[in-house]
Each structure stands twice: as C-alpha cells, then as structure tokens.
Amino acid sequence: MASGSDRNPIIIGGLPSQVPDFDPEETQEWLDSLDAAVDERGRERARYLMLRLIERAREKRVAVPEMRSTDYVNTIPTKSEPFFPGNEEIERRILNATRWNAAVMVSRAQRPGIGVGGHIATFASSASLYDVGFNHFFRGKDEGDGGDQVFFQGHASPGIYARAFLLDRLSEQNLDAFRQEKSKAPHGLSSYPHPRLMPEFWEFPTVSMGLGPIGAIYQARMNRYMNARGIADTSRSHVWAFLGDGEMDEPESLGQLSIAAREGLDNLTFVVNCNLQRLDGPVRGNGKVIQELESIFRGAGWNVIKLIWDRSWDPLLAQDRDGILVNKMNTTPDGQFQTYATETGAYIRQHFFGDDHRLRTMVEHMTDDQILHLGRGGHDHRKIYAAFKAAKEHKGQPTVILAKTIKGWTLGPNFEGRNATHQMKKLTVDDLKGFRDRLHLPISDKELESGAPPYYHPGRDTEEIQYMHDRRKGLGGYVPTRVVRAKPLALPEDKTYATVKKGTGQQSIATTMAFVRLLKDLMRDKELGKRFVLIAPDEYRTFGMDSFFPSAKIYNPLGQQYEAVDRDLLLAYKESPTGQMLHDGISEAGCTASLIAAGSAYATHGEPLIPVYVFYSMFGFQRTGDQFWQMSDQLARGFVLGATAGRTTLTGEGLQHADGHSQLLASTNPGCVAYDPAFAFEIAHIVKDGLRRMYGPDSEDVFYYLTVYNEPIQHPAEPENVDAEGIVKGLYRYSEGTSGSIPAQVMASGVAVPWAIEAQRILAEEWNVRADVWSATSWNELRREAVAVEQHNLLHPEEEQRVPYVTRKLSGVQGPFVAVSDWMRSVPDQIARWVPGTYQSLGADGFGFADTRGAARRFFHIDAQSIVVAVLTELAKEGKVDRSVLKQAIDRYQLLDVSAADPGAAGGDA
C-alpha cells in the first residue's frame, strides 16, 4: 500500500505543509541521506538523527510541527511489508472453523431453557488479529520461561474457546457448557477471561474495561523489573494487550501511557481493535477515533502503527498521485464508514467515489461487488503480520497497532456494522446458512434446520489441525495457559519476629511504623528478603519507609543521573536500575497494577514475589476497589497496607482522607483476608500467618489487607501464653478485668483497643464494673468463618452441628457486649448474630471532618468515656445498674460537648 510519506500530509500539527518545492534536487539529496542512514546504520540510528535534527530546528526557531496525526492509510507501505511465512490458505480455513464455532457456541447458549447469552461480534471483528498472533507470535511456556503474556479482550473469549476446541484443549461438552460453570461442572466455561474460575487456562482477567490496558503496562514493567533484579529471565517475554477502541474511553486505558514510554517498554504492544463501535453505537461518529488515538499515543511517546486498509486498496492507492483518494479517506468520518459497511457497492461508488471525477475514474473498471469487498486492514493476514512483526522488532518504545475492522465481520448483513450488533446473540437459520456459505464450510442445510446448529471440526488428522499444532509447538506451547511452577518459599524463623514482639517500652509509635520495623527485619532474611517488592504512591516518607531508600533503593531502569538534593542526608533519595522499591508516583491505580503483576509472578514467571503495597487507606478499596477484585480473580498474593486508617486518626486532613469503611468494602472481596490489628505483636502473628498461607507448602490464592494507623501509642510486649490462634482467627481476650463486681465485655479493634483499655479502668474505678477487653483483630474473618459454619450446618443436618468460632470463644463469658472501632458500625455489626448475649456497637458513621482526634471521637461517641456510657446503658437494660447513673455519666464526661474532650495526641503521620 502506498505510504503517507509519498505525499504532503493533509494535517501536520496545524502548520501549512502543502507548499511548493523550490529546489527539488536539494530535497532529493536530503531524502537520499536519510535513506542511506537507514540502509547503512539501521532504523534506530536514523530515528536518533531525525530527533536531533528536530531538536536543532527548534533551537534555530524553525517552525517544525509535531507529527501527531498522519494520513488515514497504513503506516507500513506495501513495498516494506515482510515476507509472510505462513500458509494463508490453511490459515483461512482454520479461521473459518474458529469463527463458526465461536458463533455457534454463543447461539447454542441462547437455546430455550438456558438463555445465558454471550457476545459474538467482538471476536468476529478481531478474529484475524488473534489468528496471526496464535500462528506466528504468541510464545507459550513450554520452554521453561513465562512465554508471552497475552491480555485477551474480554468479549472475544468465545473465539479463544473455539480455537482451543479445534486443538482438543476443550471438548464439545465444554463449548455447550459456556456460561454454565456450576450447572455443567466440571465442564463449564466462564463468560470472560477469569483465572480464578479457569485457573489452568486464563492468565489475566480483562473484561472490566480499562483494567486490561493498565494491567498490561505494569506487567511489561514488572517483567523488566524482575529481569533487572535477577529474579527471572524475562528478556524474551512480550506483553500483548488486545483492546477495543470504545474501551479507550476509560481513564485507566490511557492514564498510564507515559510510564510505558518513559521506561522504554518495547516489550509491550497494544492492539486496538478499531471496529469503530461501542456497545450502542459509533465510538466517534462525527470524528475519526484512529486519528484521535494516534495523536494521543504519539504524544505520550509511543510508536504508532496504523493498519487501516487491506491489500485490495493497494492498486487504487498506487495510482493516487495527487492525493485525492487519501484526502477522501482523511475527511470521511467514522459514522459514514460504518454506513458503508452496511450498504451496497453501488452506494459506496456513488457516495465515496462519486464526489470527484478522479475518484470515479479510479473505480470505473471495478464492479459494484468488487467495490463492496474493498476491505479493512484488520482482516488481512499479511498486513496484520507486517504490523505485528514491526511492533516486535521496534526498539526503545512501546507500540500500539490501531487496526481497523468491522464489528460482526462475516456474520452476515444482519450483524455486520450494525449499532445493535453487540447485543445480538443468536443467529437465525438464514443467518447460519449465509454464514456457512461465506466460510465455505461443509455443513448441510438439513443440519442447520433440524435443531441446534452443529460445531465444525475438520478432523484431528487434517492439515489444518496439524498446522495449528505445529505452529504452537514451534512457539513454545499453547496459549492461553496458566502454569504454577513456583515452589514454596522457606519461611522466616521465629526469631525474625522477636523484635516487634518485645513492644516499644516508653516509646510511642504508630502501627504503621510497627509494620515497617517488622518489614525491615523480614527483608534481611537471606532467602526471602530479595522477593519483597515495596510499592507506594509517592508516600514512602509519609509512612516512615524512607529508611529503605539507601539500602533497597528505588527502581529506575536509567538509574539516578542527577545529584539528589538530599544526597548528604542519611536517608537520601536513591534510584537504581536494580532497586527494590517501586515508586509509581501519585497513582493508586498504577500502584495496584504493580501489586497485581508482582503478586501473580509466581504463576506468570514461576518466581514468587511478595508485594507490600502501602497507601492511604481511604484511597484503596474506595478508589481502586475494582482492581482489588481483579487481583483476586488473577489469584495474586501479597500484603496490602491501608495506612492512616480509621475515620478519626487523620482528622486534620478532613473528610476525603477519613476512612471509616474500607474494612467493610474489603469484606465483600472473597479473596481478601482483612485485619485491623492494635499492637505490634499482633501484626507479627498476622504477617507470619500470611506468609504461611500465601507462600508456604499449602499456598492459598488470597491476599492480606491490614489497616494500620498513624497515631503513636506505646506497644506492649507480647503477653505470656498469648492466644496466637485467637489473633489469627480474629478475636482473643487481651485484658481480663480484675476490679469491680459487675461483669461486662468490651470488644475493640485497631486504634480503638487503647480506648477500650481506658474505659476498662474507668468502669472499674468509678462504676464497679469488671470489664474484659477483647482485641477483635478481624471482624471480617470472624464473620466469614461463622457464615461457613452456618452453610455447613444447613447442608448437613444429620451431622453434629458446628459452632462458629466467635460463639465458642465468648461462650461462658458474661455480657453485655459492647463493640467499638474507628470504623462505621456496620464493620463490628458483622458478627452480632453470633455473639451469645446482648450486643451493642459504637462506630464512626457519617462523614469525616477536620478537627482534633479527641473532638472527632467525642463527636462520634467512640472514645473511652462513650464506651463507658455504652456499657452502663447495656447493663441498665439488663437491670444490673440503675438507669439514673446514665445521666450522671453523660454529665460527668460532658459527652454532649465535643469541645470538652481531651484533644489527644498530635502528629504521627506514619
């Protein structure tokens, strides 16, 4: 195909470009010089020279426009296309069988009595893109490394299943169990790429739009990180992300393009399937989404390859000497191109070529049918191969391929390019007949008229199937495949935890700092230390983690090419190509993507990493909760630290930093094990158990979420005969009441435990109440275990009925029970039904605000004095104290006067 470089582009950065050439001979000399540089020194050297010339031109104040948008033609001209090494005829037959089976699978899933749906139009548009990748590019894992990482577009999953069926990786029984994972178990197929649901097949969950692109970027970056640190040889791994043009509207799709360019991730290729349609209609009906995306990616520093027209346009473009055809392509909006995809050849002749006699002359020798079949580049194997090969060979930049396709391609006139195509799930008999004829498949009318349409398999010994197996064997195995080769890690000895278990004596530190101290000891472990991956969104200093800068260093592939302003300080900022810390800037979404890539490295590359992601708790599950679901789906492991937790511990920052609900959000994620520890020794037991569960011999696919605080407290030493099981299961008695005669129980978590201890003292000294203090390290785990017990009892009535842990733990204890935390009441209320006695909770419900800690806690009535009144209230209900004492207590502690509260400790960012 003719290249845009053969003529003056229509649009170049807003500057006039169609100017006369006053010295063609000199122009040719410059062009010859460039050609010589390319031929003799290669494209990379030529690119460098061009960049230096542009720099110099700007220094000389020569108005050089930015090449943000090029002509609406293929980036790779026909003369530059490489030799196509495949057998295109065989590949066409393979693809026809795949197309048929994908559509039939979804159509059969709509049969009466099932009706589970599916999507067929997305794969129909992108099928050729995938086929070329499978046959020539996607590397498998059979050679012992991680192969390539392919992020498949979620709605294209039927096509991936259909290809796996031809390869005998899936059976007809599997295809008929599409979207029936439980009712047709163990043969069910998930609707979209879900590793948790199909852990030996899918690697990356992608259907939550926008998470595939950002996930792919940080996966490519994680590959480089692991290679730089000598953890795994990922030098041959390439990351492919197949995306939709409508999907690029999601902020996560484009929000982190710069990091890929900044770090030169030439191991990354985006393939954007530009079928010009969203779910309901055109992506840019009045504009041109490919041109728009080209400008965005070029501006972000990516290499852009446009794949717009198939080979049938080559002769027309070759004779387009004055640029009239390219101008027509440039100025036709996407909405009109979609109309052409649904109209006749005569309509296209009249409306596309009919405006200018030169255009009419170009096609006067062509029939209407030939004009109708002028195709789009995303359906041409040779053009696709050229684009993919150029992307793999390009160095120094990530590449995006913008491939133009037709949604519903080959499915027939009722599907192709129609606005409703995405919602169409079933083919009529006439649709099937037309589809079969277009694919040249040997299926009779009778087979299509007599019930559910049949699947098609040419036979295991046919050249098509042997070709498929041979291609995959040559590329290192089948894709997609998820393999877990990682061995259990040697876990740290108990002495590693000894320091934090000793407490802090008279020193006050926050639980965030207690965790950091433990982490420092863990990172000294010879076996385990190198596997920790520290991640923070530009807040390492806030969390007291700047102490890691000199030793662990911050990962930067270019190292530190400047003198740090704080280089004379002990904790100076230090970057290194082998750094252990990922400093992903002010981007929780980027950090979470790093977390997921690191947390799944045990499967992706067979080398376990232990990510430790620390962030403002408010900006975790609330801001990036969808990614935490992605993390669970991807079976990723690691530690997530919601620092500065609670609604009242960071009150100076005000409402938007006041987290009183992330524990509740965490409880909704089945893969998340969430804790709210109060003391350093509790953190030690929780982390120890987390390492065992995630990286020990019987590893589990979970991740740990710990909420830690910025309020300094004195941490006690671990009590003798500490209830380690209770700490891990979520509840243990920390302090037994020793004074007073009226029994009561106070259950608290996190930063609220010291308030409960103070309330215990007041109750004993002033109200004759002997209260025990229980540390509820995990309300969530207590509830999860209780629900599991009830579910077992429901289904096994003939067996001895089990009792939830929380009920057993509190059995024989005299209530009432008052629960308190720095969370909304819904968090401790999770266990209410299983507490054996009167239960009341206190919590920080409502919006946060800026004030002192004491004032905030008095306002929410969760401070020590409020706990006292809550206990007395419950005792009054039981007739154990006179109700008159309640008003006395409220007046004595001035509970209605927020300003009367002790302001509490100040500071303590970490």
Secondary structure, DSSP 8 states (H G I E B T S, - for coil): ---GGGS--S-STTS------S-HHHHHHHHHHHHHHHHHH-HHHHHHHHHHHHHHHHHTT----------SS-SS-GGG-----S-HHHHHHHHHHHHHHHHHHHHHTTSTTT------HHHHHHHHHHHHHHHHT---STTSS---EEE--GGGHHHHHHHHHHTTSS-HHHHTTBT-TTTTTTS-B-SS--TTTSTTT------STTHHHHHHHHHHHHHHHHHHTTS---TT--EEEEEETGGGGSHHHHTTHHHHHHTT-TTEEEEEEE-SB-SSSBSSTTS-HHHHHHHHHHHHT-EEEEE-B-GGGHHHHHT-TTSHHHHHHHHS-HHHHHHHHHS-HHHHHHHTSTTSHHHHHHTTTS-HHHHHT--BGGG-HHHHHHHHHHHHH--SS-EEEEEE--TTTTS-TTTTT-TTGGG-----HHHHHHHHHHHT----HHHHHSSS-------TTSHHHHHHHHHHHHTTS-SS-------------GGGGHHHHT--TT-EE-HHHHHHHHHHHHHT-TTTGGGEEEEESS-TTTTT-GGGHHHH-EE-TT---S--TTTTSTT---EETT-SEEE--S-HHHHHHHHHHHHTHHHHTS---EEEEEEEGGGSTTTSHHHHHHHHHTT---EEEEES-BSSTTGGG-GGG-BSSHHHHHHT-TTEEEE---SHHHHHHHHHHHHHHHHSTT--S-EEEEE--SS-EE-----TT--HHHHHHT-EEEE---S-SEEEEEEE-TTHHHHHHHHHHHHHHHH-EEEEEEE-S-HHHHHHHHHHHHHHHHH-TTS-----HHHHHHTT----EEEE-SS-TTTGGGGGGGSSS-EEEE---S---SS-HHHHHHHHT-SHHHHHHHHHHHHHHTTSS-THHHHHHHHHHTTT-GGGS---------
